[in-house]
Amino acid sequence: MRHFLFVVFFLTQLTCFGQIFDDFTDGNFTSTPAWGGTDADYTINGSNQLQLNNVGAATSYLSTAHNLANLDNKEWKFWTRQAFSPSSGNFGRIYLTSSNADLSTDPDGFYLQLGESGTTDAVRLFKVVGGTDTELTAGPSGQISTSFTIGIRVVRDNLGNWSLYIDPAGGTNFGLVGSATDAANLLGTHSGMLNVYTSSNATSFYYDDIYVGDEVLDLTPPVLISATVINANQIDVLFDEALDQTSAEAIGNYSISPDPGIISATLDGSNLALVHLVTSTALLNGQNYDLTTTGIVDVASNVSGAQTTNFAFLIAETPLAGDVVINEVMFDETPSNGQPLVEYVEIYNRSTKIFNVEDWQLGDAASNGTITPNWLLPDSYMILTKTSGVDSFTVATGVTSFPSLNNTGDNVLLRSDTGLTLDSITYSDEWWNDASIIGGVSIERINPNDPCSDANDWTASTNGSGGTPGAQNSVFDPTPDTADPELSFLFALTPNFLEIHYNEGMDSTSLANATFVITPSLTVQNNYVLSSPADMQILEFIENLTGSQTYTIEIQNVGDCWLNMTTLSGEFALPEIAESGDLVINEVLVDPVSGGKDWIEIYNNSDKLIDLYNYQIADFDDDTIANFKIIDQHILIGADEYIVLGEDISQIGQYYSSVVPDNLYETD
């Protein structure tokens, strides 16, 4: 968007000897100054503009005494709008001087004609004497042939030289469009406006910011306001006033560093304070530039010295999955340890690309929010939060309908404006890795370059304020993973399934393409890899598994997310249902030392492999069974094996030196 600077010179209504100011901010046109004529046909509208306000076809006018002693070195300036295409029956006329207060009488004087028949309508300066109208000069042909809003300035010097200036954008960046010489002393007594119209245009004339008086001399050189990139080879340079065309279009008056080579400078045809620069080589995306101008001249011949501004060339590139990652999440902001009491998600651009996040989506399991426009540069962070929470941070980007993140766990998804998932996580409060934390601490990604975004790469912020939004994470560690993955456990399910669990996120493609060697022989019918990345997979065999039979498996050519490739091996067996007497309670501690915890030992008296998942333990007292506890984890106990269940297995290890740690399981 191009931004134009409009300098409003007249903010008061004032009449004094030889001059008129009126911007109608007092809400009337009947005093200071007093305008007279067909008063009932006009009003001051809600924008503090004088507006024609009639209902039918008519000729209307307003005038006021100008009190000029002569026409030497005088100036007339005003803003006007005609919201229709002018014609011979619909036009405006602005009298600079009039010999009569009644402008409908075709009085002697000088006036501007705004509208005519045909399509060559221009702002035309006339002299009228005894009913004879003589055109002195005019603006560009066709400039006002349709609805228009313009600023006009007319200057007459002491030799009778007239200069006509126009800002076609309706501001005060006036450019010279015409000149003439006529020394006739048609001083007159009044200035004003005359409107001729049909009923359809009875409310379509507007006037504002009127000045009549001594010429206002411009003694200030033009000021460089801004440089704005339009495309890779064009920069628009904006000044605070209209410029002399010759100096504005001299390429030697501009320099850019780093230099892309300027091959042309063109003054805008509508905004005479705007210059279009064209470069010989394309600007570099993400590059900051300095523009210096010197010797720029305004229409009053004021020459500027060296002035410098800076600009950046930014073109949004298309993201790929993984270019931008979720890097920090504050899902439970209370109690605050120093961070604002608002949820936030930090994203990190780990690519070399430049992105505009406009219309990207941030969502959770329940809803999606839309990210507002902002630039995300390479190797930079961005805080995303609800729009009402943006001011809580030094720099943040608002998300309309920011998702409400659940305190115990939720999904967080980042999508591009095309719907491509750039990154996603499924967190839980266990990702803090610290049971003492109850809130006010973010979870931070340890290595933003980790191809997997699972629990192993996240932990609680160690910053004293509870987080590091917009900065490098407190737990940041860019060390790549070079260790081979390992099996966590294998679990067989009836009748012919095997779950394979790994100790870290795995490359899903390698899992899908892995080779399996199983003894005794089993044939893999289906290989299910249900996520990417994945920390487990499920094999379905053609043959049914034999209960308690030990199988060995070799998993060839699998790799983790870092593509550390390896071959893994392990054993598995399908558990069987225990019958009465298969499991016996073999030892019980009912009266521990002070501060100690109870435990029980269970012995497998059968030749089966038994899974204790969903088995129950209870008290038996006075023929009453009570206080049931469900075993909520898979605990495999083989034939002739022992396991111990207790509330504090670390304490068991302290008191019993012969204990086997792998046989201890902690339960409530």
FIKEMAR-600641 format. One line per 4 residues: number of its first residue (from 0); their letters; for each residue x negated, y, z negated of C-alpha. Coordinates in Angstrom, 3 decimals. Example, Ala and Ser with C-alpha at 12.3 -4.5 7.8 and 13.67 -1.06 7.14 Angstrom:
REM residues 2
0	AS	-12.300:-4.500:-7.800; -13.670:-1.060:-7.140
REM end
This chain:
REM residues 668
0	MRHF	0.000:0.000:0.000; -1.290:3.453:0.809; -1.012:6.026:-1.931; -0.758:9.726:-1.105
4	LFVV	-1.503:12.517:-3.519; 1.034:15.334:-3.395; 0.020:18.502:-5.184; 3.090:20.468:-6.258
8	FFLT	2.120:24.082:-6.623; 5.331:25.668:-7.845; 6.938:24.416:-11.017; 8.922:27.461:-12.012
12	QLTC	11.590:29.737:-10.577; 10.451:33.325:-10.469; 11.096:36.518:-8.524; 8.928:39.555:-8.779
16	FGQI	8.007:42.303:-6.448; 7.087:40.825:-3.093; 7.362:37.085:-3.782; 9.760:34.184:-4.311
20	FDDF	9.199:30.894:-6.157; 11.998:28.341:-6.488; 11.910:24.607:-7.098; 15.464:24.541:-8.539
24	TDGN	14.439:22.795:-11.758; 16.682:25.240:-13.630; 19.635:23.450:-12.028; 21.070:26.489:-10.229
28	FTST	20.501:28.809:-7.263; 22.349:31.818:-8.621; 19.579:33.394:-10.688; 15.783:33.856:-10.684
32	PAWG	16.085:34.150:-7.749; 19.705:34.685:-6.827; 20.702:33.090:-3.537; 23.868:34.324:-1.915
36	GTDA	26.045:33.480:1.077; 28.494:30.612:1.420; 27.694:29.596:-2.142; 30.459:27.017:-2.461
40	DYTI	28.890:24.942:0.313; 25.730:24.135:-1.704; 24.743:22.344:-4.885; 21.657:21.346:-6.884
44	NGSN	21.465:17.537:-6.712; 20.129:15.063:-9.250; 16.607:15.405:-7.833; 16.657:19.175:-8.445
48	QLQL	16.863:19.927:-4.753; 19.103:22.438:-3.009; 21.553:20.402:-0.933; 24.372:21.252:1.450
52	NNVG	27.567:19.893:-0.097; 30.499:20.569:2.223; 33.251:18.324:3.589; 33.838:19.469:7.164
56	AATS	32.161:21.046:10.187; 30.976:24.595:9.540; 28.140:27.102:9.573; 26.700:27.743:6.101
60	YLST	23.860:29.862:4.792; 22.078:31.118:1.706; 19.656:34.052:1.531; 17.762:36.052:-1.073
64	AHNL	15.927:39.362:-0.991; 12.235:38.796:-0.298; 11.070:42.265:-1.507; 8.064:42.216:0.823
68	ANLD	6.436:45.593:1.446; 4.936:44.396:4.729; 4.107:41.209:6.629; 0.333:41.470:6.356
72	NKEW	-1.393:38.359:4.940; 1.877:36.746:3.922; 2.821:33.079:3.500; 6.043:31.061:3.619
76	KFWT	6.080:27.512:2.331; 8.826:24.983:1.643; 9.946:21.372:1.731; 12.949:20.363:3.823
80	RQAF	14.824:17.265:4.832; 17.479:16.724:7.497; 18.987:13.253:7.178; 20.222:12.961:10.774
84	SPSS	19.020:13.294:14.341; 19.294:17.014:15.223; 21.227:18.334:18.182; 22.579:21.616:19.543
88	GNFG	25.543:21.213:17.167; 23.559:20.005:14.166; 20.437:21.960:13.266; 18.777:23.998:10.589
92	RIYL	17.261:27.450:10.810; 14.932:28.959:8.212; 14.622:32.740:8.276; 11.233:33.983:7.198
96	TSSN	12.520:37.546:7.504; 16.004:38.758:8.309; 17.413:42.247:8.738; 20.712:41.122:7.185
100	ADLS	21.651:39.080:4.151; 24.325:37.386:6.285; 22.286:34.946:8.367; 25.302:33.930:10.446
104	TDPD	25.194:37.312:12.255; 22.074:36.440:14.319; 20.008:39.133:12.576; 16.661:40.463:13.781
108	GFYL	13.574:38.826:12.267; 11.446:35.690:12.447; 12.821:32.187:11.939; 11.984:28.505:12.291
112	QLGE	14.316:26.360:14.399; 14.762:22.768:13.168; 16.772:20.931:15.797; 17.906:21.222:19.411
116	SGTT	19.461:19.203:22.211; 17.532:16.379:23.828; 14.650:14.402:22.297; 11.897:17.014:22.260
120	DAVR	12.917:18.499:18.909; 10.010:20.322:17.302; 9.475:22.840:14.543; 9.634:26.086:16.557
124	LFKV	8.773:29.622:15.413; 10.979:32.350:16.992; 11.224:36.104:16.979; 14.712:37.540:17.479
128	VGGT	15.443:41.165:18.359; 18.879:42.414:19.405; 20.095:38.901:20.088; 17.098:37.967:22.239
132	DTEL	15.166:34.939:20.929; 11.496:34.533:21.847; 9.582:31.361:20.985; 6.125:32.160:19.580
136	TAGP	4.726:28.671:18.865; 5.821:25.137:18.027; 4.758:21.907:16.450; 4.446:18.560:18.274
140	SGQI	7.264:17.776:20.693; 9.682:15.153:19.361; 8.271:15.332:15.823; 11.722:16.002:14.318
144	STSF	13.941:14.356:16.948; 15.213:11.908:14.308; 15.871:12.159:10.573; 12.853:13.813:8.926
148	TIGI	11.307:15.014:5.670; 8.481:17.503:6.113; 6.480:20.200:4.398; 6.064:23.497:6.312
152	RVVR	3.693:26.405:5.785; 3.605:29.614:7.867; 0.906:32.288:7.516; 0.725:35.743:9.151
156	DNLG	-2.449:37.828:8.850; -2.787:41.613:8.994; -3.332:41.535:12.772; -0.081:39.741:13.526
160	NWSL	-1.665:36.319:14.015; 0.794:33.565:13.083; -0.264:30.045:12.016; 2.178:27.148:11.721
164	YIDP	1.206:24.193:9.462; 3.121:20.953:8.918; 2.789:17.947:6.626; 4.924:15.296:8.393
168	AGGT	4.861:13.166:5.235; 6.719:15.830:3.237; 3.787:16.779:1.038; 1.307:19.641:0.961
172	NFGL	-1.438:18.191:3.166; -0.675:20.743:5.834; -2.274:20.556:9.258; -2.340:23.373:11.775
176	VGSA	0.051:22.580:14.636; 0.546:25.936:16.326; -0.538:29.576:16.449; 0.554:32.792:18.123
180	TDAA	0.063:36.557:17.985; 2.950:38.954:17.508; 2.424:42.110:15.487; 6.073:43.214:15.557
184	NLLG	6.951:44.710:12.184; 10.287:42.938:11.748; 10.015:43.176:7.985; 13.690:42.767:7.237
188	THSG	15.067:42.382:3.741; 15.899:38.709:3.199; 14.717:35.154:3.613; 16.965:32.077:3.683
192	MLNV	18.373:29.059:5.459; 21.181:28.643:7.980; 22.882:25.295:8.668; 25.063:24.428:11.633
196	YTSS	26.708:20.995:11.435; 29.573:18.679:12.191; 31.541:16.962:9.419; 29.335:13.831:9.450
200	NATS	26.320:15.945:8.411; 28.046:18.198:5.891; 25.783:16.913:3.076; 22.606:16.179:5.030
204	FYYD	20.453:19.306:4.575; 17.946:19.559:1.679; 15.460:22.223:0.516; 12.870:22.478:-2.277
208	DIYV	9.592:24.078:-3.404; 10.171:27.434:-1.702; 7.506:30.142:-1.742; 7.509:33.551:-0.052
212	GDEV	4.744:36.038:-0.819; 1.086:36.845:-0.427; -1.046:34.225:1.267; -2.359:31.678:-1.243
216	LDLT	-6.014:31.328:-0.376; -7.623:27.889:-0.565; -11.144:28.356:-1.946; -11.724:24.745:-3.075
220	PPVL	-13.501:22.148:-0.923; -11.673:18.862:-0.294; -12.016:16.234:-3.030; -12.574:12.557:-2.227
224	ISAT	-9.777:10.591:-3.898; -10.225:6.962:-2.876; -11.407:4.404:-0.352; -9.061:1.531:0.402
228	VINA	-9.840:-1.570:2.448; -7.233:-2.244:5.141; -8.959:-5.198:6.760; -12.465:-6.582:7.234
232	NQID	-13.359:-3.743:9.620; -11.286:-0.768:8.417; -11.498:1.457:5.347; -9.022:4.292:4.730
236	VLFD	-10.563:7.328:3.028; -8.183:9.675:1.217; -8.869:13.305:0.253; -6.726:15.671:-1.773
240	EALD	-5.842:18.020:1.118; -5.616:18.324:4.874; -8.925:18.223:6.703; -10.479:19.909:9.676
244	QTSA	-10.375:17.312:12.429; -13.900:17.867:13.715; -15.632:17.272:10.387; -13.237:14.489:9.427
248	EAIG	-14.077:12.538:12.585; -17.873:13.020:12.467; -19.223:9.566:11.522; -22.426:11.150:10.261
252	NYSI	-20.423:12.584:7.351; -19.877:9.062:5.941; -22.186:6.371:4.633; -21.439:2.973:3.064
256	SPDP	-23.776:0.862:0.943; -24.376:-1.978:1.672; -24.113:-0.665:5.223; -21.661:-2.438:7.579
260	GIIS	-22.233:0.253:10.248; -19.554:2.904:10.889; -18.579:3.179:14.556; -15.581:5.548:14.348
264	ATLD	-13.713:7.941:12.057; -10.178:8.996:12.971; -7.979:11.552:11.214; -4.499:10.143:10.591
268	GSNL	-1.799:11.638:12.788; 0.711:11.977:9.955; -1.321:12.366:6.773; -4.028:14.893:7.555
272	ALVH	-5.846:14.086:4.302; -6.436:10.495:5.430; -9.325:9.240:7.571; -9.572:5.760:9.093
276	LVTS	-13.135:4.362:9.232; -13.970:1.399:11.463; -17.119:-0.676:10.878; -19.220:-2.551:13.407
280	TALL	-19.642:-5.628:11.206; -17.060:-7.252:8.963; -17.047:-6.501:5.257; -18.100:-9.383:3.012
284	NGQN	-15.408:-10.942:0.872; -16.023:-10.205:-2.810; -18.626:-7.517:-2.089; -18.551:-4.156:-3.905
288	YDLT	-19.362:-1.118:-1.768; -20.185:2.561:-2.368; -18.798:5.173:0.056; -20.418:8.625:0.206
292	TTGI	-18.972:11.571:2.122; -20.652:14.924:2.780; -19.908:18.014:4.860; -16.146:17.380:4.981
296	VDVA	-14.250:20.605:5.785; -10.638:21.461:4.950; -8.319:23.568:7.098; -9.394:26.657:5.147
300	SNVS	-13.041:26.014:6.141; -14.171:24.982:2.647; -17.072:22.538:2.908; -17.524:19.699:0.408
304	GAQT	-20.843:18.431:-0.857; -21.775:14.800:-1.403; -19.039:12.740:-3.070; -19.080:9.004:-3.832
308	TNFA	-16.439:6.430:-4.645; -16.535:2.650:-4.690; -14.335:-0.070:-3.318; -14.305:-3.843:-3.060
312	FLIA	-13.299:-6.094:-0.215; -11.115:-8.898:-1.501; -9.285:-11.355:0.726; -7.426:-14.178:-0.960
316	ETPL	-8.602:-17.640:0.034; -6.641:-20.885:-0.078; -7.307:-23.037:-3.154; -7.865:-26.770:-3.129
320	AGDV	-7.099:-29.118:-6.001; -9.758:-28.658:-8.676; -10.937:-25.224:-7.507; -9.259:-23.683:-10.549
324	VINE	-8.890:-25.629:-13.793; -7.036:-25.265:-17.066; -9.812:-24.372:-19.505; -8.207:-23.436:-22.840
328	VMFD	-4.729:-23.749:-24.373; -3.282:-22.055:-27.453; -0.141:-24.141:-27.964; 0.386:-23.418:-31.690
332	ETPS	-0.585:-19.826:-32.449; 0.368:-19.720:-36.139; -1.165:-19.102:-38.556; -3.457:-16.647:-36.759
336	NGQP	-7.175:-16.836:-37.410; -7.755:-13.661:-35.403; -6.158:-14.405:-32.051; -2.861:-12.748:-31.021
340	LVEY	0.313:-14.451:-32.167; 1.244:-15.515:-28.645; 0.719:-18.716:-26.719; -1.745:-18.548:-23.851
344	VEIY	-3.395:-20.698:-21.217; -6.834:-19.797:-19.885; -7.768:-20.823:-16.346; -11.266:-20.879:-14.857
348	NRST	-12.328:-20.495:-11.217; -15.137:-23.004:-10.833; -15.303:-22.529:-7.056; -17.085:-19.928:-4.923
352	KIFN	-13.759:-18.675:-3.532; -11.692:-15.584:-4.281; -8.047:-16.063:-5.166; -4.997:-13.917:-5.755
356	VEDW	-2.777:-15.775:-8.223; 0.430:-14.080:-7.072; 3.314:-16.584:-7.117; 1.179:-19.400:-8.521
360	QLGD	3.107:-21.513:-11.010; 2.324:-22.419:-14.620; 4.561:-25.117:-16.008; 5.071:-27.708:-18.714
364	AASN	7.254:-30.794:-18.897; 10.416:-28.660:-19.056; 9.982:-25.532:-16.943; 7.823:-23.450:-14.601
368	GTIT	6.778:-19.813:-14.835; 5.582:-17.550:-12.014; 2.194:-15.856:-12.328; 2.126:-12.150:-11.480
372	PNWL	-0.375:-10.743:-8.923; -4.030:-10.537:-9.949; -7.446:-11.408:-8.562; -9.436:-14.399:-9.822
376	LPDS	-13.070:-14.198:-8.760; -15.622:-17.028:-8.662; -16.984:-18.164:-12.046; -14.412:-16.072:-13.895
380	YMIL	-11.709:-16.656:-16.477; -8.085:-15.479:-16.571; -5.752:-15.406:-19.576; -2.153:-16.329:-18.739
384	TKTS	0.580:-15.413:-21.206; 4.166:-14.215:-21.298; 4.662:-10.786:-19.748; 5.586:-9.246:-23.101
388	GVDS	2.336:-10.549:-24.579; -0.071:-9.129:-21.983; -0.845:-6.051:-24.081; -1.964:-8.326:-26.942
392	FTVA	-5.170:-8.996:-24.998; -7.793:-6.670:-23.561; -7.160:-8.149:-20.110; -4.475:-10.713:-19.331
396	TGVT	-2.089:-11.711:-16.555; 1.613:-12.046:-17.165; 3.679:-15.128:-16.383; 7.405:-14.635:-15.945
400	SFPS	9.277:-17.369:-17.813; 6.073:-18.537:-19.503; 6.687:-22.161:-20.567; 7.155:-22.797:-24.279
404	LNNT	4.338:-25.184:-25.208; 5.246:-27.867:-27.726; 3.119:-27.966:-30.856; 2.746:-31.747:-30.982
408	GDNV	2.040:-32.282:-27.282; 3.099:-31.297:-23.787; 2.127:-31.241:-20.134; 0.480:-28.154:-18.622
412	LLRS	0.435:-27.879:-14.837; -1.139:-25.224:-12.619; 0.151:-25.015:-9.051; -0.692:-22.737:-6.125
416	DTGL	1.892:-20.645:-4.315; 2.278:-23.522:-1.834; 3.112:-25.979:-4.627; -0.275:-27.742:-4.612
420	TLDS	-1.223:-29.016:-8.073; -4.595:-27.475:-8.856; -4.988:-29.010:-12.317; -2.910:-30.621:-15.035
424	ITYS	-3.381:-31.942:-18.545; -1.233:-33.850:-20.998; -2.399:-32.735:-24.438; -1.441:-33.648:-27.979
428	DEWW	-2.311:-32.116:-31.327; -4.782:-34.990:-31.712; -6.949:-33.168:-29.135; -8.003:-30.867:-31.982
432	NDAS	-9.983:-33.877:-33.292; -9.528:-32.392:-36.768; -6.627:-33.448:-38.979; -7.081:-30.366:-41.190
436	IIGG	-5.989:-27.962:-38.418; -2.333:-26.989:-38.674; -2.313:-24.216:-36.035; -3.966:-20.986:-34.964
440	VSIE	-6.747:-22.824:-33.123; -6.872:-23.423:-29.386; -8.048:-26.553:-27.638; -10.996:-25.905:-25.328
444	RINP	-12.375:-27.794:-22.373; -15.927:-28.927:-23.054; -17.197:-29.207:-19.492; -15.141:-27.400:-16.852
448	NDPC	-16.957:-29.367:-14.157; -15.815:-32.705:-15.548; -13.788:-34.324:-12.730; -11.451:-35.809:-15.356
452	SDAN	-9.299:-33.666:-17.595; -8.545:-36.140:-20.365; -8.887:-36.131:-24.148; -12.623:-36.873:-23.991
456	DWTA	-13.279:-33.453:-22.445; -11.224:-31.424:-24.954; -11.562:-30.453:-28.597; -10.709:-27.678:-31.035
460	STNG	-12.331:-24.268:-30.582; -15.130:-23.683:-33.073; -14.895:-19.895:-32.754; -14.020:-18.243:-36.051
464	SGGT	-11.090:-16.377:-34.481; -9.498:-19.609:-33.335; -10.261:-19.325:-29.620; -12.246:-17.708:-26.836
468	PGAQ	-9.629:-16.428:-24.338; -11.247:-14.796:-21.314; -14.774:-15.929:-22.224; -16.935:-19.040:-22.118
472	NSVF	-15.627:-21.694:-24.465; -17.254:-22.124:-27.864; -17.649:-25.870:-27.194; -18.983:-25.399:-23.662
476	DPTP	-21.439:-28.095:-22.604; -22.219:-28.381:-18.873; -24.201:-31.618:-19.286; -22.992:-34.108:-16.689
480	DTAD	-21.920:-37.617:-17.698; -24.555:-40.092:-16.525; -23.489:-43.033:-18.701; -21.696:-46.004:-17.189
484	PELS	-18.099:-46.567:-18.274; -17.225:-49.429:-20.614; -14.254:-51.625:-21.312; -12.243:-50.642:-24.383
488	FLFA	-10.127:-53.777:-24.503; -8.248:-56.276:-22.369; -4.680:-57.230:-23.212; -2.702:-60.035:-21.583
492	LTPN	1.071:-59.844:-21.258; 3.507:-62.608:-20.551; 3.837:-64.187:-18.145; 1.166:-63.033:-15.678
496	FLEI	-0.100:-59.505:-16.417; -3.374:-58.084:-17.695; -3.920:-54.561:-18.979; -7.504:-53.314:-18.537
500	HYNE	-8.381:-50.333:-20.728; -11.532:-48.217:-20.266; -13.341:-45.923:-22.676; -13.019:-42.874:-20.405
504	GMDS	-11.218:-41.522:-17.380; -11.971:-43.538:-14.280; -12.054:-42.774:-10.585; -8.689:-44.115:-9.448
508	TSLA	-9.971:-45.001:-5.970; -12.689:-47.246:-7.364; -10.128:-48.987:-9.608; -7.827:-49.588:-6.661
512	NATF	-10.667:-51.013:-4.561; -12.365:-53.034:-7.289; -13.178:-56.750:-6.886; -12.091:-59.132:-9.673
516	VITP	-13.724:-62.498:-10.433; -11.758:-64.508:-13.044; -12.543:-67.846:-14.669; -10.498:-70.072:-14.835
520	SLTV	-9.435:-68.835:-11.422; -6.504:-66.442:-11.114; -5.289:-64.717:-7.950; -4.559:-61.002:-8.123
524	QNNY	-1.217:-60.307:-6.489; -0.926:-56.591:-7.372; -3.312:-53.986:-8.766; -1.463:-51.095:-10.405
528	VLSS	-3.347:-47.810:-10.919; -0.719:-45.443:-12.230; -2.531:-42.095:-12.512; -5.477:-40.120:-11.230
532	PADM	-7.739:-40.100:-13.082; -6.822:-43.271:-14.964; -8.131:-44.870:-18.158; -6.303:-48.161:-17.544
536	QILE	-4.976:-50.395:-14.808; -2.660:-53.416:-14.709; -3.262:-56.624:-12.770; -0.424:-58.930:-11.795
540	FIEN	-1.440:-62.517:-10.997; 0.277:-65.073:-8.786; -0.231:-67.730:-11.444; 1.248:-67.552:-14.943
544	LTGS	-1.225:-67.239:-17.794; -1.723:-70.190:-20.133; -1.154:-69.274:-23.758; -4.307:-68.944:-25.916
548	QTYT	-6.467:-69.897:-22.918; -9.638:-67.813:-22.825; -10.341:-66.241:-19.455; -13.422:-64.333:-18.383
552	IEIQ	-13.178:-61.456:-15.935; -15.811:-59.565:-13.971; -14.741:-56.184:-12.568; -17.080:-55.200:-9.767
556	NVGD	-17.908:-51.758:-8.365; -15.816:-49.495:-10.585; -16.780:-45.971:-11.591; -15.780:-43.180:-13.900
560	CWLN	-14.759:-39.709:-12.733; -18.435:-38.766:-12.360; -18.805:-41.817:-10.088; -21.136:-43.666:-12.393
564	MTTL	-20.602:-47.040:-10.705; -20.999:-50.357:-12.547; -19.773:-53.927:-12.974; -17.961:-54.784:-16.217
568	SGEF	-17.051:-58.090:-17.803; -14.922:-59.290:-20.683; -12.637:-61.981:-22.060; -8.895:-62.111:-22.534
572	ALPE	-6.184:-64.555:-23.554; -2.403:-64.523:-23.675; -1.159:-64.432:-27.295; 1.462:-66.944:-28.415
576	IAES	4.353:-66.666:-30.826; 3.470:-67.764:-34.340; 5.478:-70.473:-35.998; 6.000:-70.960:-39.718
580	GDLV	2.716:-71.868:-41.344; 0.558:-70.631:-38.451; -0.370:-67.521:-40.432; -1.043:-67.561:-44.142
584	INEV	-1.726:-64.852:-46.674; -5.132:-65.980:-47.881; -6.278:-63.261:-50.313; -4.692:-60.205:-51.943
588	LVDP	-6.072:-57.259:-53.930; -3.225:-56.033:-56.147; -5.147:-54.190:-58.853; -7.943:-52.148:-57.250
592	VSGG	-10.457:-50.073:-59.143; -9.494:-46.518:-60.001; -8.894:-44.630:-56.758; -9.000:-47.823:-54.711
596	KDWI	-6.395:-49.179:-52.299; -4.631:-52.537:-51.999; -5.429:-54.961:-49.176; -4.405:-58.386:-47.930
600	EIYN	-6.289:-61.024:-45.968; -4.465:-63.091:-43.329; -5.781:-66.416:-42.006; -4.781:-68.039:-38.674
604	NSDK	-4.152:-71.638:-39.612; -3.213:-72.627:-36.035; -4.996:-73.215:-32.761; -3.198:-70.264:-31.164
608	LIDL	-4.161:-66.683:-30.358; -1.568:-64.522:-32.128; -0.790:-60.819:-31.712; 0.408:-59.172:-34.940
612	YNYQ	2.070:-56.281:-33.080; 5.554:-55.582:-34.566; 5.051:-58.152:-37.334; 6.222:-56.983:-40.758
616	IADF	4.716:-57.058:-44.225; 6.931:-56.661:-47.297; 7.026:-56.955:-51.081; 8.655:-60.015:-52.630
620	DDDT	9.782:-59.552:-56.226; 12.515:-61.300:-58.203; 13.825:-63.049:-55.080; 14.066:-59.644:-53.324
624	IANF	12.204:-58.681:-50.162; 11.659:-54.895:-49.869; 9.345:-52.140:-48.703; 8.938:-53.432:-45.165
628	KIID	5.890:-52.159:-43.211; 5.700:-52.721:-39.447; 2.314:-53.345:-37.856; 2.355:-50.833:-35.004
632	QHIL	-0.876:-51.821:-33.254; -2.010:-54.845:-31.288; -4.141:-56.920:-33.671; -5.288:-60.211:-32.169
636	IGAD	-6.217:-63.025:-34.549; -7.677:-66.183:-33.063; -7.589:-69.725:-34.303; -9.365:-70.210:-37.628
640	EYIV	-9.990:-66.447:-37.918; -9.421:-63.965:-40.742; -8.317:-60.318:-40.638; -7.858:-57.801:-43.457
644	LGED	-5.139:-55.150:-43.529; -5.631:-52.186:-45.869; -4.930:-48.518:-46.388; -8.628:-47.541:-46.477
648	ISQI	-10.957:-49.914:-44.631; -14.017:-47.731:-45.294; -13.511:-48.336:-49.020; -13.327:-52.115:-48.440
652	GQYY	-16.705:-51.990:-46.760; -18.210:-50.160:-49.734; -17.146:-52.774:-52.300; -17.582:-56.017:-50.325
656	SSVV	-20.956:-56.579:-48.702; -19.908:-59.758:-46.893; -17.095:-58.119:-44.994; -17.008:-58.269:-41.161
660	PDNL	-16.130:-54.705:-39.986; -14.480:-55.883:-36.753; -11.963:-57.833:-38.826; -10.749:-54.792:-40.808
664	YETD	-7.613:-52.920:-39.726; -6.217:-49.820:-41.357; -2.432:-49.674:-41.854; -0.048:-47.660:-43.992
REM end
